[in-house]
Amino acid sequence: MVRIAIGICSIIALAFAAAVPDPVKPDPESPRPMAARDTVFMEDLTWMEIRDAMRAGKDTVIVATGGVEQNGPYLVTGKHNIILKATTEAIARKLGNTLVAPIVPFVPEGDIDPPSLHMKYPGTISVTEETYELLLTDICASLRTHGFKRIMLIGDSGGNQAGMKKVAERLNQKWSGGKTTLHFVPEYYDFAQVTKWLEGEGIHQENEGLHDDFAMTAMMMAVDPESVRISQRIQAGKFRINGVNLAPAEKTIEWGKKIIAFRADVTVKAYKKGLGQ
């Protein structure tokens, strides 16, 4: 009887152990135990939420590159990454079937040693063009493995564009006839169009020779007012950019929202045109 009892206990123990899921390899079909959060950002979703969103039709993903660089005396070094938090969400929600991959914060900013371009200034972080393209390649390959049909590539800085275009062309050729296509959208970074639109709206700027302008400042204020040092600039009498008064802050923030929406509209229109829609 003792042996039988021990045997039964052993079976029960083994059954219990077998029922405990492997935390590293859970069942891919495990049901989601709660309601999903309403966000387009993949890094703010659980893997189950992403899986279910894709099954519900979200078959497109945005891969956006920003940068960490000097942006004049008033704007934080993460300017491009901050702006992309707003523009990528606006684009994704306009498309409707789209998620946003984690923003790529590190891009070519100049030679590292000896330093050139933005690398001459503290806080800038640069990567080589080769590293940048390899990183984008692996990110896109990961997204392809997960089943996304379309990958949109956009860059918020001038130095990001060539590498994104090369990666899109290279992978589209490599994956020709497959389930996933890449779509580089250079129109996202058409700041000449943004400036022209602003001038039509009555915003005229005078170049002060800073790595900064009204559009950038306004968009950043719409996301994080502290990123443009509002209180410090007001105290120093510097709450202007390129001859445009930024006060009242609430008005500039509204401008920032309008500019974000304008850039999203331009990007979505160009993207759909590329798809033949």
N, C-alpha and C positions, 0 to 999 in steps of 0.2 A: 504493500500500500504506500509505503514511504517513497519507493522508487517511482510508482505511478504518479504520486503527487508532485515529485520533483520534475518528472517528465512533463506533466501538464503545465507546471509553472514555467519551465523552459520554453515550451511552445508559445505560451502567452507572451513571455518576454520577447521572443523572436518576432512574433506577430506585431507587438507594439513597436519594436525597433524598426521593422519593415515599414510601418505606417508613418514614421517620422520622415518628412520630405528632406531631400538633400538641399541645404540652403544655397548651394552653388549651382545646382542643376534641378530646379523645380520643374514640375510638369508644364510644358509650354501651353497646355490646354487648361490649366488651372483657372477656375472661374474667378472673375474679379469680385472681391467681397464687399465692395462699396461703390457708391456713385462716383463717376469720373469728375475731375476738376475741369472747369472751362478755361483752358489756356491752349495756345498754339505752340508753346515752347516745349520741346521734347525734354529738356533738362528739368522741367518742372512737372513732368508727368511720370507715372510709374510705368514699368515695362508692359504691364497689363493694359493700362490706359492707352498706350501707344498701339499695342496690338489691336485692341478693339476699335480704336479710331481708324486704323488702316482698313480693317474689315468693313467698317461703315462707309468707306469711300475716300478717305484721305490718302491719296496715292502719290501726292506731290510733296517735296520737301525743299526748303530754302537753305542753301549753304551760303552764309554771308561772312565776309572778311572785313575787319575793322583796322585796328592798329593801336599802338601805344607810342606816342611821339610828342615832341614839343609842339604846342599850339598857341604860342604867344604868351603874354603875361597874365591873361584872364581865364583861359580855359584849361581844364584838367587834361592830363596826357591821354586819358581814355575817351576822348571826344567821339571818335568814330564808333566805338563800341556802344557808347551811351545812345547815340542817335539810332543805331541799328536796332536797339530794343524796341523803338517806336515804329520805325519804317518797316521792319520785317513783319511785325504784328499786323500793321495796316495792310500790307500786301497779302499776307496769308488769309486774313479775314475777308478781303475783297475777292480772292479766288475761291475761298470756301472749302476746298478739298486739300488744304495745305497745312503742313506742320513746319516748324522752324528748328533746324539743328542748332546746337550750341554755337554761338558766334565765335569765329576764329579770331582771337585778339592779337596774334603775333604775325606780322607780315614783313616783307623787306622794307627797311627804313633807311638803308645806306650801309656802306661797308662798316664792319665792326672794328677791325684793327688793321691799319689806322682808320679812325672813324671818318665818315663822310655824311653829308646831308643831315638828317635829323639825329644821327648818332653822335653828333658833336655836342648834344645837349643832354644833361642828366635826366634820367627817367625813361628815355627812349629805349625800347627793346626791339632789336632787329633779328631777322633770320635771313639766310641766304635764299636766293631765288630757287635753288635746287630743293632746299628743305621745305620751302613754302609749297612748291608744286607736289612734292612727295606727300606732304601732309594732306593737301586737298585730295590727292589721288586716293589715299587710304580712307579718308572720311567718306568720299563718294562710293568707294568700293564697299564699305560697311553698310551704307544705306541701300545699295543695290542688293546686297545679300539679304537684307531684311524685307525686300520686296517692293520698295518704292519704284514707281514707273517713270517719274520725271523728277529731275534734280535741277533746281534753278540756282545759278551762281550769280551773286552780286557782290560788288566791292565798294566800300564807302570812301576809298582813297585812291588817288591816281596811280600809285605804285602797285596796286593790287590787280589792275585790270589785265595786263599782258599775261600773267601767270594763270589767271582764271580762264582766259581764252584758250591758252595752250592745253590746259588740263581737259577742258570740255572737248576740244577737237581730238585730242589724243584718245580719250576714253570712248568717245562716240565711234571712233574708227575701230578701236579694240572690241567694243561691245556691239558692233553693227549687227542688226538683225535680232538683238536680244530684247529683254523685257524692259530695260532701263535706258533712257536717253537724258543727256545733259543739255541745259539751255543757259548759256551765258548771256546776260542782259546788260550790255554796256550803257543803255539809255538810263539806267538807274543813276549813273554817275554824271549825267549831263547837267552840270551846274550852270553852264551858259544859258540853258533853257530856264533854269530856276531864276537866275538873275533877270532875264528878260521878262519873265512873268511878274516878278516883284516890281520891276520898273513900271509895268503896265498897271500895277496896283498902287502906284504912287510911292514906292520905296526906292529912293535913289541913293547910292553909296559913293563915297570918295575913298579910294584905296589909301589906307594908312600904312601899308607895308607890313602888316601883321598876318600871321597864319591864322586868320580868323575873319569872319564876316557876319552880317546880320542874320543870314539864313541859318548858319551853323549855331550861332548863339541862341537864336529863337527856338530852334529844335531842341537844343540841350536844355533850355529852360522849361520846355514842355515836359521833359522827362525828369530832370533833376535840377531844380533852380540853384542848388549849392554848387553845381559843377561849373558855374560861370562866375562864382564869387560875388553874388549880388550885394550883400551887405558891405563887404570890404570895398567894392568899387564905388558904392554910393558914398561911403565915408571918405574915400580918396578923391571923389569928384570925377570918377572915370566910368560912369554908367552910360557909356555910349560906345558905338563901334562904327567905324567908317563914316562918321558924320551923322549917324542915325541915333536919336535918343531912345534908350531902352525903357525909360519910364513912361507910364506906369508899367510895372512888371507884368501885371495881369494882361495888359494889351499885347505885350510881346509874346507872352505864353500862348495867347490865342493865335498870333501869327505863326508861332512854331507849329501848332496843330494843323493850321492851314497848309503850311509848307510840307509837312509830313504827308498829308492827304494828297497834295499835288504830286509829290514824288512817287507815291504809291500808285496813283492813277496812271502816270507816265509809264511806270514799270510794268504794270499789269497789261496795259494796252500794247506795249512792245512785245511782251512775252506771248500774249495771245496771237499777235500778228505772226510771230515766229512759228506758232503751232498751226497757222492757217485758219484761225478762228475769226 
